[in-house]
């Protein structure tokens, strides 16, 4: 996989070519029927050519809409590769650091890397919606409606990035009707890339992964990005109960911890106060390696929105628990006994297709 990274653009080109070939075959088959009915194949040639031209645009969009998660891997890899060119250029250089409204840092590297990803996605998946940490929503056309949603964190672990620690990464997730079906953790500095696709084994640089089989909580190695994320209730008490029950709690890996869990090196990751772009890419990666990833009540990590399309922050599953296997996951949930503060579930809607603000 390491040696093949330079071929990512070629893979994306093949992806587009394969769609075109499929389109040609399907349209050609369809055109055979009008000719047979008319009984005059030659006389219908001009009409079928016109039909082909009019149908090709519509059919290409239809093919893209019906594509399977694995059909988008080449495009996703091309996108994170484009971001890598940006992040490596800036990593361990003198950067001006700005502070966002939530007190988190941001740099020109974050913004340029996200834009590089967006350009690849807009070119290859024009009917898909995009959500990025730095630039927000991007809706296809004027519809404000999409069945597929890409979620981008251009640099997960910006604090690590600006202090020279190589445990940051680029996260890219693809959601279909709210469910994460494709996820990538890309660490260009260490040349490691985790790829997870729904229903397929997770890979690290092309090699299939399996999680550990640690069953006992007291034997588990636990990761979290920082102990400071657990300073407020109700997360504080739940975290302290979990931390007290494991063998060793450790901190400071950002997204890299999820990669370590998928690769069979860690047992648990627990975090809170997370945003969708912080965790959605991890879902197919952990699941495809044999692990379990949920919120702290055992619920699925999916996109949730208000009818207006505006985020309901208190309704987002910002608490994330990833475990190497179902038994360990159940033990961790039991230890945490997490009781979230009240959420107005009546305000939440089940996810069909992503709706843009005001739709």
C-alpha positions in Angstrom: 0.0 0.0 0.0 2.8 2.4 0.8 4.3 2.0 -2.6 0.9 2.3 -4.2 0.0 5.7 -2.8 1.1 7.5 -5.9 -1.5 5.6 -7.9 -4.5 7.0 -6.0 -5.3 9.4 -8.7 -5.1 6.6 -11.2 -7.6 4.6 -9.1 -10.0 7.5 -9.1 -9.7 7.8 -12.8 -10.5 4.1 -13.1 -13.5 4.7 -10.8 -14.9 7.3 -13.2 -14.0 5.1 -16.2 -15.8 2.1 -14.7 -18.9 4.2 -14.1 -18.8 5.3 -17.7 -18.4 1.7 -19.0 -21.3 0.6 -16.9 -23.4 3.5 -18.2 -22.6 2.7 -21.8 -23.5 -0.9 -21.4 -26.8 -0.1 -19.7 -27.8 2.5 -22.2 -26.9 0.4 -25.2 -29.0 -2.5 -23.8 -31.9 -0.1 -23.4 -31.6 1.2 -26.9 -31.8 -2.3 -28.4 -35.5 -2.4 -27.4 -36.8 0.6 -29.3 -35.0 -0.6 -32.5 -36.6 -4.0 -32.2 -40.0 -2.6 -31.7 -39.7 -0.3 -34.7 -38.5 -3.0 -37.0 -36.2 -0.4 -38.7 -32.9 -0.3 -36.8 -31.2 1.9 -39.3 -33.9 4.5 -39.3 -33.8 4.9 -35.6 -30.0 5.5 -35.4 -30.2 9.3 -35.2 -32.9 9.0 -32.6 -31.0 6.6 -30.4 -27.9 8.8 -30.6 -30.0 11.7 -29.4 -31.5 9.5 -26.7 -28.0 8.4 -25.6 -26.8 12.0 -25.3 -29.8 13.0 -23.2 -29.7 9.9 -21.1 -25.9 9.9 -20.3 -26.0 12.8 -17.9 -29.0 11.5 -16.0 -27.7 7.9 -15.9 -24.3 8.9 -14.7 -25.9 10.7 -11.8 -28.1 7.7 -11.1 -25.1 5.4 -11.1 -23.3 7.6 -8.7 -26.3 7.7 -6.4 -26.6 3.9 -6.4 -22.8 3.3 -5.9 -21.8 1.0 -3.1 -19.5 2.3 -0.3 -16.5 0.5 -1.8 -17.0 2.3 -5.1 -16.0 5.5 -3.3 -12.7 4.3 -1.8 -10.5 5.5 -4.6 -12.0 9.0 -4.5 -11.7 9.1 -0.7 -8.0 8.1 -0.9 -7.4 10.7 -3.6 -9.0 13.3 -1.3 -6.9 12.5 1.7 -3.8 12.3 -0.5 -4.5 15.8 -1.7 -4.7 16.9 2.0 -1.4 15.2 2.8 0.4 17.4 0.3 -0.8 20.4 2.3 -0.3 19.1 5.8 3.2 17.8 5.2 4.2 21.1 3.7 3.3 22.9 7.0 4.0 20.2 9.6 6.8 21.3 12.0 7.1 24.7 10.4 6.4 28.1 12.0 2.6 28.6 11.8 0.4 31.4 13.0 -2.2 29.8 15.2 -5.7 31.3 15.6 -8.2 30.5 18.3 -11.8 29.6 17.2 -14.9 30.5 19.2 -14.8 27.2 21.1 -11.1 27.9 22.1 -9.7 25.3 19.8 -6.8 26.2 17.6 -6.8 26.4 13.8 -4.1 27.1 11.2 -3.8 27.8 7.5 -2.9 24.1 7.2 -6.3 23.1 8.5 -8.1 25.3 6.1 -6.1 24.5 3.0 -6.2 20.8 3.7 -10.0 20.9 4.0 -10.3 22.8 0.7 -8.0 20.3 -1.1 -10.4 17.5 0.0 -13.5 19.5 -1.0 -12.1 20.0 -4.5 -11.6 16.3 -5.0 -15.1 15.5 -3.7 -16.9 18.2 -5.7 -15.2 17.0 -8.9 -16.0 13.3 -8.3 -19.2 13.3 -6.3 -21.1 16.5 -7.3 -24.4 15.1 -5.9 -23.0 14.6 -2.4 -23.2 17.0 0.5 -20.0 17.9 2.4 -19.5 18.9 6.0 -16.1 20.1 7.1 -14.9 21.3 10.5 -13.5 24.5 9.1 -15.9 25.5 6.3 -19.2 24.0 7.4 -21.8 22.6 4.9 -21.6 22.4 1.1 -24.8 21.3 -0.6 -25.2 20.0 -4.1 -26.8 22.7 -6.3 -29.6 24.6 -4.7 -31.5 21.6 -3.4 -30.1 21.5 0.1 -30.8 17.8 0.0 -28.5 14.8 -0.5 -28.5 11.0 0.2 -24.7 11.0 0.8 -22.7 13.2 3.1 -19.0 13.5 3.4 -17.6 14.5 6.8 -14.1 16.0 7.0 -11.7 16.7 9.8 -8.6 18.0 7.9 -6.3 17.8 10.9 -7.7 15.8 13.9 -5.2 16.7 16.6 -4.3 20.3 15.7 -2.7 20.8 19.1 -0.4 17.8 18.3 0.2 19.2 14.8 1.3 22.7 15.9 3.6 21.2 18.6 5.3 18.8 16.2 3.8 15.5 17.6 3.1 13.1 14.7 -0.1 11.6 16.2 -2.5 13.9 14.3 -4.4 12.7 11.2 -6.8 13.5 8.5 -10.3 12.0 8.9 -12.8 11.5 6.1 -16.1 9.7 6.5 -18.9 9.0 4.0 -22.4 8.7 5.4 -25.3 7.1 3.6 -28.7 8.1 5.0 -26.9 8.9 8.2 -24.9 5.7 8.6 -21.1 5.9 8.3 -20.3 3.5 5.5 -16.7 4.5 4.7 -14.0 5.9 6.9 -10.3 6.8 6.5 -7.7 7.8 9.1 -4.7 9.1 7.2 -1.4 9.9 8.9 0.9 11.1 6.1 3.9 11.7 8.3 4.1 8.1 9.5 2.8 6.9 6.2 -0.1 5.0 7.7 -3.6 4.9 6.3 -6.5 3.0 7.8 -9.5 2.3 5.5 -12.8 1.0 6.7 -15.8 0.1 4.5 -19.1 -1.2 5.7 -19.2 -5.0 5.3 -15.5 -5.4 4.5 -12.3 -6.0 6.6 -10.5 -2.9 7.7 -7.0 -2.4 6.3 -3.9 -0.6 7.3 -1.7 0.2 4.2 -3.6 -2.6 2.5 -3.2 -5.2 5.2 -6.3 -6.6 6.9 -6.6 -5.9 10.7 -8.2 -7.6 13.7 -8.7 -6.2 17.1 -7.4 -7.7 20.3 -9.4 -10.3 22.3 -9.0 -8.9 25.7 -12.2 -9.8 27.6 -11.5 -8.6 31.1 -11.8 -4.9 31.9 -9.0 -5.1 34.5 -6.6 -6.2 31.7 -7.5 -3.5 29.3 -5.3 -0.6 28.0 -7.5 2.5 27.7 -6.9 5.6 25.6 -8.4 9.1 25.7 -7.1 12.3 24.0 -7.0 14.3 27.3 -8.2 14.0 30.9 -9.5 17.6 30.6 -12.4 16.5 28.4 -13.9 14.7 31.4 -13.9 17.7 33.9 -17.7 18.2 33.9 -20.6 16.0 34.8 -22.1 13.8 33.7 -19.0 12.6 31.9 -16.7 13.0 34.9 -18.2 10.3 37.1 -18.6 7.8 34.3 -15.0 8.4 33.1 -13.6 8.0 36.6 -15.5 4.7 37.1 -14.1 3.4 33.8 -10.6 4.6 34.4 -10.6 2.9 37.8 -11.5 -0.4 36.3 -8.9 -0.8 33.6 -5.3 -1.9 33.8 -3.7 1.3 32.4 -5.3 4.6 31.2 -3.3 6.6 28.7 -3.7 10.0 27.0 -2.6 12.0 24.0 -3.2 10.1 20.7 -6.2 11.9 19.2 -7.5 9.8 16.2 -4.3 7.7 16.3 -5.7 5.8 19.3 -8.6 4.5 17.2 -6.1 3.3 14.6 -4.1 1.5 17.3 -7.3 -0.2 18.6 -8.2 -1.4 15.1 -4.7 -2.7 14.6 -4.8 -4.8 17.8 -2.5 -2.7 20.0 -5.1 -1.0 22.4 -8.3 -2.3 24.0 -10.5 0.7 24.6 -10.9 4.4 23.6 -13.3 6.6 25.5 -13.9 10.3 24.8 -16.6 12.9 25.3 -17.5 16.4 24.0 -16.9 15.2 20.4 -18.3 16.6 17.2 -19.4 14.5 14.2 -16.2 15.1 12.3 -14.2 13.9 15.3 -15.6 10.3 15.3 -17.7 9.3 12.3 -14.7 8.1 10.2 -13.8 5.7 13.0 -17.1 3.8 12.9 -16.4 1.6 9.8 -12.7 1.3 10.7 -13.4 -0.1 14.2 -16.3 -2.3 13.0 -14.4 -3.7 10.1 -11.6 -4.8 12.4 -14.0 -6.7 14.7 -14.5 -4.0 17.3 -17.5 -2.1 18.7 -18.0 1.7 18.7 -21.0 3.4 20.2 -22.0 6.3 22.4 -21.8 5.8 26.2 -25.2 4.3 26.3 -24.5 1.7 23.6 -26.3 3.6 20.9 -25.2 3.8 17.3 -23.1 6.8 16.1 -25.2 8.3 13.3 -26.0 11.8 12.0 -28.8 13.5 13.9 -30.4 16.8 12.9 -33.3 19.0 13.7 -36.1 19.3 11.2 -34.7 22.8 10.3 -31.4 21.2 9.5 -29.6 23.0 12.4 -27.4 21.0 14.7 -28.9 20.2 18.1 -25.6 20.1 20.1 -27.1 18.5 23.1 -28.6 15.8 20.9 -25.3 14.8 19.2 -23.8 11.6 20.6 -20.6 13.5 21.6 -19.6 10.6 24.0 -17.7 7.9 22.2 -16.7 4.4 23.4 -14.7 2.1 21.2 -13.8 -1.4 22.3 -11.8 -4.3 20.8 -14.7 -6.8 21.1 -18.3 -7.0 22.3 -17.5 -8.6 25.7 -15.1 -5.8 26.6 -17.5 -3.2 25.3 -20.3 -4.5 27.5 -18.0 -4.5 30.6 -17.0 -0.9 29.9 -20.6 0.3 29.6 -21.5 -1.5 32.8 -18.6 0.1 34.6 -19.5 3.6 33.3 -23.2 3.6 34.2 -23.5 6.8 32.1 -26.6 8.8 32.6 -26.7 11.7 30.2 -28.5 15.0 30.9 -31.9 15.4 29.5 -32.3 15.5 25.7 -35.4 16.7 24.0 -35.8 13.6 21.8 -39.1 14.9 20.5 -37.1 17.5 18.6 -34.9 14.9 16.9 -35.8 13.3 13.6 -34.8 10.0 12.1 -32.3 10.4 9.3 -33.5 9.9 5.8 -31.4 12.1 3.6 -29.4 15.1 4.7 -31.4 18.3 4.7 -29.8 21.6 4.4 -30.3 24.6 6.7 -33.9 25.8 6.3 -35.1 22.7 4.5 
